[in-house]
């Protein structure tokens, strides 16, 4: 299992606490320090069953500067969104957990974190 985190994020810290309490084995990826490539994001989105705009933090200053709210949310714009997330990882929703089983989730709730533990 791998969890993508921003250590400054309270949801990430909570997810890590739940994983630790459950004795889960996982690796941590500080995705701001080790940003995913566009290829990695494409693969992650396929596992999540989501589109790039679904995991974009629209409230971030960079999202406003890039005017992401006005970008089309359609298949033709998908590559542009993915490349933007790769170039600006602060825009990626967190935490994201991927399990060896292939399951993945944006784990913002305790319930979701616990469901991912069950995937191991």
DSSP file (Angstrom, degrees, kcal/mol; ACC not computed):
  #  RESIDUE AA STRUCTURE BP1 BP2  ACC     N-H-->O    O-->H-N    N-H-->O    O-->H-N    TCO  KAPPA ALPHA  PHI   PSI    X-CA   Y-CA   Z-CA
    1    1 A X              0   0    0      0, 0.0    26,-2.1     0, 0.0     2,-0.4   0.000 360.0 360.0 360.0 143.0    0.0    0.0    0.0
    2    2 A X  E     -aB  27  98A   0     96,-2.6    96,-2.8    24,-0.2     2,-0.4  -0.985 360.0-160.2-130.2 143.4    1.2    3.5   -0.7
    3    3 A X  E     -aB  28  97A   0     24,-2.4    26,-2.8    -2,-0.4     2,-0.6  -0.989   9.9-146.9-126.2 127.2   -0.2    6.8    0.5
    4    4 A X  E     +aB  29  96A   0     92,-3.2    92,-1.3    -2,-0.4    91,-0.7  -0.809  34.4 171.1 -90.6 124.9    0.4   10.1   -1.1
    5    5 A X  E     -a   30   0A   0     24,-2.8    26,-0.8    -2,-0.6    27,-0.5  -0.894  42.5-148.4-135.1 161.0    0.6   12.9    1.5
    6    6 A X    >   -     0   0    0     -2,-0.3     3,-2.6    24,-0.2     6,-0.3  -0.987  25.6-145.6-119.3 114.8    1.3   16.5    2.2
    7    7 A X  T 3  S+     0   0    0     -2,-0.5     6,-0.1     1,-0.3    -1,-0.1   0.731  97.2  61.0 -57.7 -21.8    2.6   16.4    5.8
    8    8 A X  T 3  S+     0   0    0      4,-0.0     2,-0.5     5,-0.0    -1,-0.3   0.563  85.3  97.4 -79.6  -7.3    1.0   19.8    6.5
    9    9 A X    <>  -     0   0    0     -3,-2.6     4,-2.1     1,-0.1     5,-0.2  -0.706  63.3-153.9 -89.2 125.5   -2.5   18.3    5.7
   10   10 A X  H  > S+     0   0    0     -2,-0.5     4,-2.4     1,-0.2     5,-0.2   0.857  97.1  55.5 -66.6 -34.8   -4.6   17.3    8.7
   11   11 A X  H  > S+     0   0    0      2,-0.2     4,-2.3     1,-0.2    -1,-0.2   0.885 108.5  49.3 -64.2 -37.4   -6.5   14.7    6.6
   12   12 A X  H  > S+     0   0    0     -6,-0.3     4,-2.5     2,-0.2    -2,-0.2   0.926 110.7  48.9 -66.2 -45.1   -3.2   13.1    5.7
   13   13 A X  H  X S+     0   0    0     -4,-2.1     4,-2.0     1,-0.2    -2,-0.2   0.893 111.6  49.8 -63.0 -39.4   -2.0   13.0    9.3
   14   14 A X  H  X S+     0   0    0     -4,-2.4     4,-2.2     2,-0.2    -1,-0.2   0.927 110.1  50.5 -63.9 -44.6   -5.3   11.4   10.3
   15   15 A X  H  X S+     0   0    0     -4,-2.3     4,-2.5     1,-0.2    -2,-0.2   0.917 110.0  50.2 -60.2 -43.6   -5.0    8.8    7.5
   16   16 A X  H  X S+     0   0    0     -4,-2.5     4,-2.7     1,-0.2    -1,-0.2   0.896 109.0  52.2 -62.1 -39.9   -1.5    8.0    8.6
   17   17 A X  H  X S+     0   0    0     -4,-2.0     4,-2.8     2,-0.2    -1,-0.2   0.907 109.9  48.5 -62.4 -42.0   -2.7    7.6   12.2
   18   18 A X  H  X S+     0   0    0     -4,-2.2     4,-1.9     2,-0.2    -2,-0.2   0.919 112.0  48.9 -65.2 -43.2   -5.5    5.2   11.2
   19   19 A X  H  <>S+     0   0    0     -4,-2.5     5,-2.5     2,-0.2     4,-0.5   0.922 113.6  47.0 -61.3 -44.0   -3.0    3.2    9.1
   20   20 A X  H ><5S+     0   0    0     -4,-2.7     3,-1.2     1,-0.2    -2,-0.2   0.920 110.3  51.7 -64.4 -44.1   -0.6    3.0   12.0
   21   21 A X  H 3<5S+     0   0    0     -4,-2.8    -1,-0.2     1,-0.3    -2,-0.2   0.848 110.8  49.3 -61.0 -33.7   -3.3    2.1   14.5
   22   22 A X  T 3<5S-     0   0    0     -4,-1.9    -1,-0.3    -5,-0.2    -2,-0.2   0.542 111.8-122.1 -82.6  -6.6   -4.3   -0.8   12.2
   23   23 A X  T < 5 +     0   0    0     -3,-1.2    -3,-0.2    -4,-0.5    -2,-0.1   0.767  51.1 170.4  70.7  25.0   -0.7   -2.0   11.9
   24   24 A X      < -     0   0    0     -5,-2.5     2,-0.6    -6,-0.2    -1,-0.2  -0.381  33.3-130.1 -70.1 145.3   -0.9   -1.5    8.1
   25   25 A X        +     0   0    0     -2,-0.1     2,-0.3   -23,-0.0    -1,-0.1  -0.868  46.5 145.5 -95.3 125.0    2.2   -1.8    6.1
   26   26 A X        -     0   0    0     -2,-0.6     2,-0.4    73,-0.0   -24,-0.2  -0.979  42.6-130.1-153.7 162.6    2.6    1.1    3.7
   27   27 A X  E     -a    2   0A   0    -26,-2.1   -24,-2.4    -2,-0.3     2,-0.4  -0.901  25.0-135.2-114.1 150.9    5.0    3.5    2.1
   28   28 A X  E     -a    3   0A   0     -2,-0.4     2,-0.5   -26,-0.2   -24,-0.2  -0.883  12.7-165.7-108.8 135.0    4.6    7.2    2.1
   29   29 A X  E     -a    4   0A   0    -26,-2.8   -24,-2.8    -2,-0.4     2,-1.5  -0.967  12.0-153.6-119.7 115.5    5.0    9.5   -0.9
   30   30 A X  E >>  -a    5   0A   0     -2,-0.5     4,-2.2   -26,-0.2     3,-1.4  -0.703  16.7-167.8 -83.7  91.4    5.4   13.2   -0.2
   31   31 A X  T 34 S+     0   0    0     -2,-1.5     5,-0.2   -26,-0.8    -1,-0.2   0.623  79.0  60.0 -68.0 -13.3    4.0   14.1   -3.6
   32   32 A X  T 34 S+     0   0    0    -27,-0.5     3,-0.4     1,-0.1    -1,-0.3   0.829 114.9  36.3 -77.4 -31.9    5.0   17.7   -3.3
   33   33 A X  T <4 S+     0   0    0     -3,-1.4     2,-0.3     1,-0.2    -2,-0.2   0.758 131.9  30.9 -86.0 -28.4    8.7   16.7   -3.0
   34   34 A X  S  < S-     0   0    0     -4,-2.2    -1,-0.2     0, 0.0    -2,-0.1  -0.654  88.3-162.2-130.6  71.8    8.4   13.7   -5.4
   35   35 A X        -     0   0    0     -3,-0.4    -3,-0.1    -2,-0.3     2,-0.1  -0.217  19.6-114.3 -63.5 143.9    5.7   14.8   -7.9
   36   36 A X        -     0   0    0     -5,-0.2    -1,-0.1    49,-0.1     2,-0.1  -0.427  28.7-119.5 -72.2 151.7    4.0   12.2  -10.0
   37   37 A X     >  -     0   0    0     -2,-0.1     4,-2.5     1,-0.1     5,-0.2  -0.372  28.5-104.7 -80.2 168.4    4.5   12.3  -13.7
   38   38 A X  H  > S+     0   0    0      1,-0.2     4,-2.4     2,-0.2     5,-0.2   0.880 124.5  53.1 -60.7 -37.4    1.7   12.7  -16.2
   39   39 A X  H  > S+     0   0    0      2,-0.2     4,-2.2     1,-0.2    -1,-0.2   0.931 108.8  48.5 -64.1 -45.3    1.9    9.0  -16.9
   40   40 A X  H  > S+     0   0    0      1,-0.2     4,-2.8     2,-0.2    -2,-0.2   0.909 111.5  50.2 -60.7 -41.8    1.7    8.1  -13.2
   41   41 A X  H  X S+     0   0    0     -4,-2.5     4,-3.0     2,-0.2    -1,-0.2   0.906 108.4  52.2 -64.6 -40.7   -1.3   10.4  -12.9
   42   42 A X  H  X S+     0   0    0     -4,-2.4     4,-1.8     2,-0.2    -1,-0.2   0.918 112.3  45.9 -60.0 -43.4   -3.0    8.8  -15.8
   43   43 A X  H  X S+     0   0    0     -4,-2.2     4,-2.0     2,-0.2    -2,-0.2   0.913 112.8  50.2 -65.2 -43.5   -2.5    5.4  -14.3
   44   44 A X  H  X S+     0   0    0     -4,-2.8     4,-2.6     1,-0.2     5,-0.2   0.924 108.6  51.9 -61.2 -45.2   -3.7    6.6  -10.9
   45   45 A X  H  X>S+     0   0    0     -4,-3.0     4,-1.9     1,-0.2     5,-1.7   0.878 107.5  52.7 -61.2 -37.5   -6.8    8.1  -12.4
   46   46 A X  H  <5S+     0   0    0     -4,-1.8    -1,-0.2    -5,-0.2    -2,-0.2   0.922 111.2  46.7 -63.2 -42.8   -7.6    4.8  -14.1
   47   47 A X  H  <5S+     0   0    0     -4,-2.0    57,-0.4     1,-0.2    -2,-0.2   0.881 115.5  45.9 -65.3 -38.3   -7.3    3.0  -10.8
   48   48 A X  H  <5S-     0   0    0     -4,-2.6    -1,-0.2    -5,-0.2    -2,-0.2   0.764 102.5-132.9 -74.4 -25.5   -9.5    5.6   -9.1
   49   49 A X  T  <5 +     0   0    0     -4,-1.9     2,-0.3     1,-0.3    -3,-0.2   0.814  66.9 119.2  72.2  30.5  -12.1    5.6  -11.8
   50   50 A X      < -     0   0    0     -5,-1.7    -1,-0.3    -6,-0.2     2,-0.2  -0.762  63.9-118.8-123.7 167.8  -12.0    9.4  -11.8
   51   51 A X    >>  -     0   0    0     -2,-0.3     3,-1.4    -3,-0.1     4,-0.7  -0.687  35.9-106.9-100.1 160.4  -11.1   12.3  -14.1
   52   52 A X  G >4 S+     0   0    0      1,-0.3     3,-1.1    -2,-0.2    -1,-0.1   0.857 119.7  56.4 -59.2 -35.8   -8.3   14.7  -13.4
   53   53 A X  G >4 S+     0   0    0      1,-0.2     3,-0.8     2,-0.2    -1,-0.3   0.742  98.2  64.2 -68.1 -20.5  -10.7   17.5  -12.5
   54   54 A X  G <4 S+     0   0    0     -3,-1.4    -1,-0.2     1,-0.2    -2,-0.2   0.751 108.5  39.0 -72.2 -23.8  -12.3   15.2   -9.9
   55   55 A X  G << S+     0   0    0     -3,-1.1    38,-3.1    -4,-0.7     2,-0.5   0.142  91.5 114.6-111.8  18.7   -9.0   15.2   -7.9
   56   56 A X  B <   -D   92   0B   0     -3,-0.8     2,-1.4    36,-0.2    36,-0.2  -0.781  65.3-135.3 -95.4 130.9   -8.1   18.8   -8.4
   57   57 A X    >   -     0   0    0     34,-3.5     3,-1.4    -2,-0.5     6,-0.3  -0.685  24.9-177.6 -82.8  92.5   -8.0   21.2   -5.5
   58   58 A X  T 3  S+     0   0    0     -2,-1.4    -1,-0.2     1,-0.3    11,-0.1   0.667  73.3  65.0 -70.9 -17.2   -9.9   24.1   -7.0
   59   59 A X  T 3  S+     0   0    0     -3,-0.1    -1,-0.3     4,-0.1    -2,-0.1   0.574  77.1 109.0 -82.6  -8.6   -9.5   26.2   -3.9
   60   60 A X  S <> S-     0   0    0     -3,-1.4     4,-1.6     1,-0.1     3,-0.5  -0.359  78.9-121.8 -68.7 148.1   -5.7   26.5   -4.2
   61   61 A X  H  > S+     0   0    0      1,-0.2     4,-2.7     2,-0.2     5,-0.2   0.879 113.6  56.3 -56.4 -39.6   -4.2   29.8   -5.2
   62   62 A X  H  > S+     0   0    0      1,-0.2     4,-2.3     2,-0.2    -1,-0.2   0.859 103.0  54.6 -63.8 -34.2   -2.6   28.1   -8.2
   63   63 A X  H  4>S+     0   0    0     -3,-0.5     5,-2.4    -6,-0.3     4,-0.5   0.897 110.8  45.7 -64.5 -39.6   -6.0   26.9   -9.4
   64   64 A X  H ><5S+     0   0    0     -4,-1.6     3,-0.7     3,-0.2    -2,-0.2   0.910 111.7  51.3 -69.5 -42.0   -7.3   30.4   -9.3
   65   65 A X  H 3<5S+     0   0    0     -4,-2.7    -2,-0.2     1,-0.2    -1,-0.2   0.883 113.7  44.6 -61.8 -38.3   -4.1   31.8  -11.1
   66   66 A X  T 3<5S-     0   0    0     -4,-2.3    -1,-0.2    -5,-0.2    -2,-0.2   0.543 107.2-130.3 -81.8  -7.4   -4.5   29.1  -13.8
   67   67 A X  T X 5 +     0   0    0     -3,-0.7     3,-1.7    -4,-0.5     4,-0.4   0.884  44.8 165.0  58.5  41.6   -8.3   29.8  -14.0
   68   68 A X  G > < +     0   0    0     -5,-2.4     3,-1.5     1,-0.3    -4,-0.1   0.788  63.6  70.6 -60.0 -28.9   -9.0   26.1  -13.8
   69   69 A X  G 3  S+     0   0    0     -6,-0.4    -1,-0.3     1,-0.3    -5,-0.1   0.781 100.0  48.3 -60.2 -25.0  -12.6   26.8  -13.0
   70   70 A X  G <  S+     0   0    0     -3,-1.7    -1,-0.3     2,-0.1    -2,-0.2   0.528  87.6 107.9 -93.2  -5.7  -13.1   27.9  -16.6
   71   71 A X  S <  S-     0   0    0     -3,-1.5     2,-0.1    -4,-0.4    -4,-0.0  -0.451  79.1-105.0 -72.4 143.0  -11.3   24.9  -18.2
   72   72 A X        -     0   0    0     -2,-0.1     2,-0.8     1,-0.1    -1,-0.1  -0.416  19.9-146.5 -67.2 141.9  -13.6   22.4  -20.0
   73   73 A X        +     0   0    0     -2,-0.1     2,-0.3    -3,-0.1    -1,-0.1  -0.724  58.0 111.9-109.0  78.9  -14.2   19.2  -18.2
   74   74 A X  S >> S-     0   0    0     -2,-0.8     3,-2.0     1,-0.0     4,-0.6  -0.955  82.2 -96.9-147.6 160.1  -14.4   16.9  -21.2
   75   75 A X  G >4 S+     0   0    0     -2,-0.3     3,-1.1     1,-0.3     4,-0.4   0.821 118.9  59.7 -51.7 -36.9  -12.3   14.1  -22.7
   76   76 A X  G 34 S+     0   0    0      1,-0.3    -1,-0.3     2,-0.1     4,-0.2   0.759 108.3  45.2 -65.5 -23.4  -10.6   16.4  -25.1
   77   77 A X  G <> S+     0   0    0     -3,-2.0     4,-2.0     1,-0.1    -1,-0.3   0.449  84.7  98.5 -97.8  -2.2   -9.2   18.5  -22.2
   78   78 A X  H <X S+     0   0    0     -3,-1.1     4,-2.6    -4,-0.6     5,-0.2   0.894  81.0  49.8 -55.9 -48.0   -8.1   15.5  -20.1
   79   79 A X  H  > S+     0   0    0     -4,-0.4     4,-2.8     1,-0.2    -1,-0.2   0.899 109.2  52.7 -60.6 -41.8   -4.4   15.6  -21.1
   80   80 A X  H  > S+     0   0    0     -4,-0.2     4,-1.8     1,-0.2    -1,-0.2   0.915 110.9  47.5 -60.6 -43.1   -4.1   19.3  -20.4
   81   81 A X  H  X S+     0   0    0     -4,-2.0     4,-2.4     2,-0.2    -2,-0.2   0.934 112.5  48.5 -63.4 -46.8   -5.5   18.7  -16.9
   82   82 A X  H  X S+     0   0    0     -4,-2.6     4,-2.3     1,-0.2    -2,-0.2   0.922 111.5  49.1 -62.1 -44.8   -3.2   15.8  -16.2
   83   83 A X  H  X S+     0   0    0     -4,-2.8     4,-1.9     1,-0.2    -1,-0.2   0.864 110.7  51.7 -63.2 -35.1   -0.1   17.7  -17.4
   84   84 A X  H  X S+     0   0    0     -4,-1.8     4,-1.9    -5,-0.2    -2,-0.2   0.905 108.8  49.6 -68.7 -41.6   -1.2   20.6  -15.2
   85   85 A X  H  < S+     0   0    0     -4,-2.4     6,-0.2     1,-0.2     7,-0.2   0.895 111.1  50.4 -63.3 -38.9   -1.5   18.4  -12.1
   86   86 A X  H  < S+     0   0    0     -4,-2.3     3,-0.4     1,-0.2    -1,-0.2   0.884 114.6  43.6 -65.4 -37.6    1.9   17.0  -12.8
   87   87 A X  H  < S+     0   0    0     -4,-1.9     2,-0.2     1,-0.3    -1,-0.2   0.744 125.9  32.8 -78.6 -24.0    3.4   20.5  -13.1
   88   88 A X    ><  +     0   0    0     -4,-1.9     3,-2.4    -5,-0.1    -1,-0.3  -0.626  67.1 172.8-132.1  72.3    1.5   21.8  -10.1
   89   89 A X  G >  S+     0   0    0     -3,-0.4     3,-2.1     1,-0.3    -1,-0.1   0.696  70.2  77.2 -61.6 -18.6    1.2   18.9   -7.6
   90   90 A X  G 3  S+     0   0    0      1,-0.3    -1,-0.3   -58,-0.1    -5,-0.1   0.753  87.8  63.4 -59.0 -21.2   -0.2   21.2   -4.9
   91   91 A X  G <  S+     0   0    0     -3,-2.4   -34,-3.5    -6,-0.2     2,-0.4   0.572  79.6 103.1 -80.1  -9.3   -3.4   20.9   -6.9
   92   92 A X  B <  S-D   56   0B   0     -3,-2.1   -36,-0.2   -36,-0.2   -40,-0.0  -0.613  77.4-118.7 -81.4 128.6   -3.7   17.2   -6.4
   93   93 A X        -     0   0    0    -38,-3.1     2,-0.3    -2,-0.4    -1,-0.1  -0.245  45.7-100.7 -59.5 152.1   -6.3   16.1   -3.8
   94   94 A X  S    S+     0   0    0      1,-0.2   -89,-0.1    12,-0.1     2,-0.1  -0.959  77.3  22.5-147.2 160.6   -4.9   14.3   -0.8
   95   95 A X        -     0   0    0    -91,-0.7    12,-2.1    -2,-0.3     2,-0.5   0.690  62.5-178.3 -77.3 156.9   -4.4   11.8    0.7
   96   96 A X  E     -BC   4 106A   0    -92,-1.3   -92,-3.2    10,-0.3     2,-0.4  -0.987   6.7-163.5-120.3 129.7   -4.5    9.2   -2.0
   97   97 A X  E     -BC   3 105A   0      8,-2.7     8,-2.3    -2,-0.5     2,-0.4  -0.941   4.2-169.7-115.2 133.2   -4.1    5.5   -1.1
   98   98 A X  E     -BC   2 104A   0    -96,-2.8   -96,-2.6    -2,-0.4     2,-0.3  -0.979  10.1-152.9-119.6 136.0   -3.2    2.8   -3.5
   99   99 A X    >   -     0   0    0      4,-3.1     3,-2.1    -2,-0.4    21,-0.1  -0.735  27.1-118.3-105.7 155.3   -3.4   -0.9   -2.6
  100  100 A X  T 3  S+     0   0    0     -2,-0.3    -1,-0.1     1,-0.3    20,-0.1   0.743 112.1  69.0 -61.0 -22.8   -1.4   -3.7   -4.0
  101  101 A X  T 3  S-     0   0    0     18,-0.2    -1,-0.3     1,-0.1     3,-0.1   0.633 121.8-104.4 -70.3 -13.4   -4.8   -5.3   -5.1
  102  102 A X  S <  S+     0   0    0     -3,-2.1    -2,-0.1     1,-0.4    -1,-0.1   0.190  80.3 131.7 106.3 -15.4   -5.2   -2.4   -7.6
  103  103 A X        +     0   0    0     16,-0.1    -4,-3.1    13,-0.1    -1,-0.4  -0.349  31.1 179.3 -68.6 151.4   -7.7   -0.5   -5.5
  104  104 A X  E     +C   98   0A   0    -57,-0.4     2,-0.3    -6,-0.2    -6,-0.2  -0.987   4.4 176.8-150.9 152.5   -7.2    3.2   -5.0
  105  105 A X  E     -C   97   0A   0     -8,-2.3    -8,-2.7    -2,-0.3     2,-1.0  -0.989  39.9-119.4-156.9 146.8   -9.1    6.0   -3.2
  106  106 A X  E     -C   96   0A   0     -2,-0.3     2,-1.3   -10,-0.2     3,-0.3  -0.836  41.5-155.9 -81.2 109.2   -8.9    9.6   -2.4
  107  107 A X        +     0   0    0    -12,-2.1   -92,-0.1    -2,-1.0   -11,-0.1  -0.485  44.3 136.5 -98.9  65.2   -9.0    8.9    1.4
  108  108 A X        +     0   0    0     -2,-1.3     2,-0.3   -94,-0.0    -1,-0.2   0.598  62.6  60.6 -86.3 -11.4  -10.3   12.0    2.9
  109  109 A X  S  > S-     0   0    0     -3,-0.3     4,-2.0     1,-0.1     5,-0.2  -0.857  82.4-125.5-116.0 154.1  -12.6   10.2    5.3
  110  110 A X  H  > S+     0   0    0     -2,-0.3     4,-2.5     1,-0.2     5,-0.2   0.883 112.3  57.3 -58.8 -39.3  -11.8    7.7    8.1
  111  111 A X  H  > S+     0   0    0      1,-0.2     4,-2.1     2,-0.2    -1,-0.2   0.897 106.0  48.5 -60.4 -42.3  -14.2    5.2    6.5
  112  112 A X  H  > S+     0   0    0      2,-0.2     4,-2.0     1,-0.2    -1,-0.2   0.906 110.1  51.1 -67.4 -41.2  -12.4    5.3    3.2
  113  113 A X  H  X S+     0   0    0     -4,-2.0     4,-1.8     1,-0.2    -2,-0.2   0.936 111.6  48.0 -60.6 -45.8   -9.0    4.8    4.9
  114  114 A X  H  X S+     0   0    0     -4,-2.5     4,-1.6     1,-0.2    -1,-0.2   0.871 108.9  53.9 -64.5 -36.1  -10.4    1.8    6.7
  115  115 A X  H  X S+     0   0    0     -4,-2.1     4,-0.5     1,-0.2    -1,-0.2   0.876 107.6  50.9 -64.9 -36.3  -11.9    0.4    3.5
  116  116 A X  H >< S+     0   0    0     -4,-2.0     3,-0.9     1,-0.2     4,-0.4   0.859 104.8  56.4 -70.2 -34.1   -8.4    0.6    1.9
  117  117 A X  H >< S+     0   0    0     -4,-1.8     3,-1.4     1,-0.3    -1,-0.2   0.894 102.8  56.1 -61.2 -37.9   -6.9   -1.2    4.8
  118  118 A X  H 3< S+     0   0    0     -4,-1.6    -1,-0.3     1,-0.3    -2,-0.2   0.694  96.1  66.7 -67.0 -18.9   -9.3   -4.0    4.1
  119  119 A X  T <<        0   0    0     -3,-0.9    -1,-0.3    -4,-0.5    -2,-0.2   0.632 360.0 360.0 -76.6 -14.5   -8.0   -4.2    0.5
  120  120 A X    <         0   0    0     -3,-1.4    -1,-0.2    -4,-0.4    -2,-0.1   0.496 360.0 360.0 -75.5 360.0   -4.6   -5.4    1.7
